[in-house]
Amino acid sequence: MRLLLFLTLATAPLLAQNGKKLFDSYGCYQCHGHDGHGGAGARLTPNPIPFTQFSKYVRQPTGEMPPYTTKVVSDKELKDIYDYLQSQPQPPKSIPLLNQ
């Protein structure tokens, strides 16, 4: 059990790095911003929706987003993208320098 926990904690940053590369290479940033905080597309971070809902929407979107079927994005790649989104920190509530 400890080994499994260690491997999960040790590999999480690598999956997030791979997810960032995939997020950028598939052009997700064009609508959702480089950090997933939104733009023309929905805000994906922080605290993304559960993976099952995320996966379903990516595969069969209801809005203007094109579908990303398993022929385009594998299940593993989609999970890596999700791990990247989960790794994003909360945006700052206030930026003191901008408030001056």
Beta strands, then each sheet from edge to edge (+ up, - down):
end
